[in-house]
């Protein structure tokens, strides 16, 4: 993809941790892990958090840990995606931290581009576009943000500008702020709204970071972003209302 060879040289020895919470996501879990292992960036680790799956996920995780030293397993029961991420963050060692769902796949060489961008710019976060693959419909959409500046006003006007799997933060950001365990479906949106106006530097890169699968045939039901019963949308609206005090831009224009 454009630009990746150019920025890779600036990556140096920056270490990147990717945290993958999983609950009964065996159908696509191997592909998610494979997309991480295939990354050429040498200073990387995948921290899989799963203490409760019953669909064969644990066998997949155990095999990956045995085959690849950069894959680690936090085998703990969690109370949801945010809690699982926080547990994974407590175990990870990277200078930069990303998120990956079991229904997601990393784009080739994206970790090199992440490291290269951080190597060029002392950013607090680097964020990207993504593909959304609707498996049953045989359709794949390119998701690009309508604006390229992450502010509270823009987040209230346009909703979540970037999915969690497509933004990488310096560890110092998560050291100061963690996702809310109270949010079950739109925790990445709440997190962005909470930190957007705190002076952090967000750098947008016009490239694809991941493929986000929408597959209603999975044991887990579907990627939560597909929001089949509206739970994520309703939580997002409640979050937006809570942060809208004093902001005059419309919510979800």
C-alpha positions as CSV (number, residue, x, y, z in Angstrom):
1,X,0.0,0.0,0.0
2,X,1.2,3.5,-0.7
3,X,3.8,5.0,1.6
4,X,4.7,2.0,3.6
5,X,8.2,1.4,2.2
6,X,8.9,5.1,2.5
7,X,8.0,5.4,6.2
8,X,9.3,2.0,7.4
9,X,12.9,3.2,7.5
10,X,11.9,5.7,10.3
11,X,10.5,2.9,12.5
12,X,13.7,2.2,14.4
13,X,13.2,-0.1,17.4
14,X,9.7,1.1,18.4
15,X,7.8,-1.8,20.0
16,X,4.1,-2.3,19.3
17,X,1.6,-4.3,21.3
18,X,-1.7,-5.4,19.8
19,X,-4.4,-6.5,22.3
20,X,-7.0,-9.0,21.0
21,X,-9.9,-9.7,23.3
22,X,-11.8,-12.8,22.3
23,X,-14.9,-14.6,23.3
24,X,-16.0,-17.6,21.1
25,X,-14.5,-16.0,18.0
26,X,-12.9,-19.2,16.7
27,X,-14.3,-18.9,13.2
28,X,-12.1,-16.0,12.3
29,X,-9.6,-16.0,15.2
30,X,-6.9,-17.9,13.3
31,X,-7.0,-15.4,10.4
32,X,-6.7,-12.5,12.8
33,X,-3.7,-14.0,14.5
34,X,-2.1,-14.9,11.1
35,X,-2.5,-11.3,10.0
36,X,-0.5,-10.2,13.0
37,X,2.2,-12.8,12.7
38,X,2.7,-11.9,9.0
39,X,3.7,-8.4,9.9
40,X,7.3,-7.7,9.1
41,X,7.9,-5.2,11.9
42,X,10.2,-7.1,14.3
43,X,9.4,-5.5,17.6
44,X,5.8,-6.6,18.1
45,X,3.7,-8.7,20.4
46,X,0.1,-9.9,20.3
47,X,-1.7,-10.2,23.7
48,X,-4.8,-12.4,23.4
49,X,-7.2,-12.1,26.3
50,X,-9.6,-15.0,26.6
51,X,-10.6,-16.9,29.7
52,X,-14.1,-17.9,28.9
53,X,-14.4,-19.3,25.3
54,X,-15.9,-22.7,24.7
55,X,-15.8,-23.0,20.9
56,X,-12.2,-24.1,20.3
57,X,-10.7,-20.7,20.6
58,X,-8.4,-21.8,23.4
59,X,-6.8,-24.5,21.2
60,X,-6.1,-21.9,18.5
61,X,-4.6,-19.5,21.0
62,X,-2.5,-22.3,22.7
63,X,-1.1,-23.4,19.3
64,X,-0.2,-19.9,18.3
65,X,1.6,-19.3,21.6
66,X,3.6,-22.5,21.1
67,X,4.5,-21.5,17.5
68,X,5.2,-17.8,17.9
69,X,7.0,-16.3,20.8
70,X,5.4,-12.9,20.0
71,X,1.9,-14.2,20.8
72,X,1.0,-14.2,24.5
73,X,-2.2,-15.3,26.3
74,X,-3.9,-13.7,29.2
75,X,-6.1,-16.5,30.3
76,X,-8.5,-14.6,32.6
77,X,-12.2,-14.2,32.7
78,X,-13.3,-10.7,31.9
79,X,-16.4,-8.5,32.2
80,X,-16.5,-7.3,28.6
81,X,-14.4,-5.9,25.9
82,X,-13.1,-2.8,27.9
83,X,-12.2,-5.0,30.9
84,X,-10.5,-7.5,28.6
85,X,-8.5,-4.7,27.0
86,X,-7.5,-3.3,30.3
87,X,-6.3,-6.7,31.4
88,X,-4.3,-7.1,28.2
89,X,-2.8,-3.6,28.6
90,X,-1.6,-4.6,32.1
91,X,0.3,-7.5,30.5
92,X,1.6,-5.8,27.4
93,X,5.1,-4.2,27.0
94,X,4.9,-2.1,23.9
95,X,5.6,1.6,23.5
96,X,2.7,1.8,21.1
97,X,-0.6,-0.1,21.7
98,X,-3.3,-1.1,19.3
99,X,-6.5,-3.2,19.4
100,X,-7.6,-6.1,17.2
101,X,-10.9,-7.9,17.2
102,X,-11.2,-11.6,16.5
103,X,-13.2,-10.6,13.4
104,X,-10.5,-8.2,12.2
105,X,-7.5,-8.7,10.0
106,X,-4.5,-6.4,9.9
107,X,-3.5,-5.0,6.5
108,X,-0.1,-6.2,5.3
109,X,2.8,-4.2,6.7
110,X,0.6,-1.9,8.7
111,X,2.7,-2.2,11.9
112,X,5.8,-1.0,9.9
113,X,3.7,2.1,8.8
114,X,2.5,2.7,12.3
115,X,6.1,2.6,13.7
116,X,7.4,4.6,10.8
117,X,4.8,7.4,11.3
118,X,5.6,7.5,15.0
119,X,9.3,7.6,14.1
120,X,8.8,10.7,12.0
121,X,6.3,12.5,14.3
122,X,6.1,12.5,18.1
123,X,2.4,11.9,17.8
124,X,0.2,10.6,20.6
125,X,-2.0,8.6,18.2
126,X,-1.9,7.6,14.6
127,X,-5.1,6.6,12.8
128,X,-6.1,5.1,9.5
129,X,-8.9,4.1,7.1
130,X,-10.3,0.6,7.0
131,X,-12.3,-1.9,4.9
132,X,-15.6,-3.2,6.1
133,X,-16.3,-6.7,4.6
134,X,-19.9,-7.8,4.6
135,X,-19.4,-11.5,4.1
136,X,-22.9,-12.7,3.4
137,X,-23.6,-9.7,1.1
138,X,-20.3,-10.2,-0.8
139,X,-19.6,-6.5,-0.4
140,X,-16.5,-4.6,0.9
141,X,-16.7,-0.9,1.7
142,X,-13.8,1.5,2.2
143,X,-14.3,3.5,5.4
144,X,-12.7,7.0,5.3
145,X,-13.4,9.8,7.8
146,X,-15.5,12.8,6.7
147,X,-13.0,15.0,8.5
148,X,-9.4,14.4,9.5
149,X,-9.2,16.2,12.8
150,X,-10.2,14.5,16.0
151,X,-12.0,17.0,18.2
152,X,-15.0,16.7,20.5
153,X,-17.0,18.9,18.1
154,X,-16.1,16.6,15.1
155,X,-16.9,13.5,17.1
156,X,-20.3,14.8,18.1
157,X,-21.0,16.0,14.5
158,X,-20.0,12.8,12.7
159,X,-20.0,10.0,15.3
160,X,-17.0,7.7,15.7
161,X,-14.4,8.8,13.2
162,X,-12.2,5.8,13.5
163,X,-12.7,2.2,14.8
164,X,-10.6,1.0,17.6
165,X,-8.7,-1.4,15.4
166,X,-7.6,1.5,13.2
167,X,-6.0,3.8,15.8
168,X,-2.7,3.2,17.6
169,X,-1.8,5.1,20.8
170,X,1.4,5.8,22.5
171,X,1.5,3.9,25.8
172,X,1.6,7.2,27.7
173,X,-2.0,7.9,26.6
174,X,-3.3,4.6,28.1
175,X,-1.1,5.2,31.2
176,X,-3.1,8.3,31.8
177,X,-6.6,7.2,30.6
178,X,-8.2,3.8,30.2
179,X,-11.4,2.7,28.3
180,X,-14.5,2.8,30.5
181,X,-15.6,-0.6,31.8
182,X,-19.1,0.9,32.0
183,X,-19.3,1.1,28.2
184,X,-20.2,-2.3,26.6
185,X,-20.5,-1.4,22.9
186,X,-19.1,2.0,22.1
187,X,-16.1,2.2,24.4
188,X,-13.8,3.5,21.7
189,X,-16.2,6.4,21.0
190,X,-16.4,7.4,24.6
191,X,-12.6,7.2,25.0
192,X,-12.1,9.5,22.0
193,X,-14.6,12.0,23.3
194,X,-13.0,12.0,26.7
195,X,-9.4,12.7,25.4
196,X,-10.1,14.6,22.2
197,X,-9.6,18.1,23.6
198,X,-6.8,17.3,26.1
199,X,-4.1,18.5,23.8
200,X,-3.0,15.1,22.3
201,X,-1.6,15.0,18.8
202,X,-3.6,12.8,16.5
203,X,-2.1,12.1,13.1
204,X,-4.3,10.8,10.3
205,X,-2.7,8.6,7.6
206,X,-4.7,8.0,4.4
207,X,-4.1,4.3,4.2
208,X,-6.0,1.1,5.2
209,X,-5.1,-0.4,8.6
210,X,-7.4,-3.4,8.8
211,X,-10.4,-5.3,7.3
212,X,-13.4,-5.4,9.7
213,X,-15.5,-8.5,9.0
214,X,-19.3,-8.4,9.4
215,X,-20.2,-12.1,9.5
216,X,-23.6,-13.0,11.0
217,X,-22.6,-16.6,10.8
218,X,-20.0,-16.5,13.6
219,X,-20.6,-18.3,16.9
220,X,-20.2,-15.0,18.7
221,X,-23.1,-13.6,16.6
222,X,-21.3,-10.9,14.7
223,X,-18.7,-8.2,15.0
224,X,-20.2,-5.7,17.5
225,X,-19.8,-2.9,14.9
226,X,-22.5,-4.5,12.8
227,X,-24.9,-3.6,15.6
228,X,-27.8,-5.9,14.6
229,X,-30.1,-4.9,17.4
230,X,-29.0,-1.3,17.9
231,X,-27.2,-1.6,21.2
232,X,-24.1,0.1,19.9
233,X,-26.0,3.0,18.4
234,X,-28.1,3.5,21.5
235,X,-25.0,3.6,23.7
236,X,-23.3,5.9,21.3
237,X,-26.2,8.3,21.4
238,X,-26.2,8.3,25.2
239,X,-22.4,8.9,25.3
240,X,-22.8,11.8,22.8
241,X,-25.5,13.4,24.9
242,X,-23.3,13.1,28.0
243,X,-20.4,14.9,26.2
244,X,-22.5,17.4,24.2
245,X,-23.0,20.0,27.0
246,X,-21.7,23.3,25.7
247,X,-21.1,22.0,22.2
248,X,-23.3,23.5,19.5
249,X,-22.6,21.1,16.6
250,X,-25.4,18.5,15.9
251,X,-25.0,14.9,17.0
252,X,-24.7,12.4,14.2
253,X,-25.3,14.8,11.4
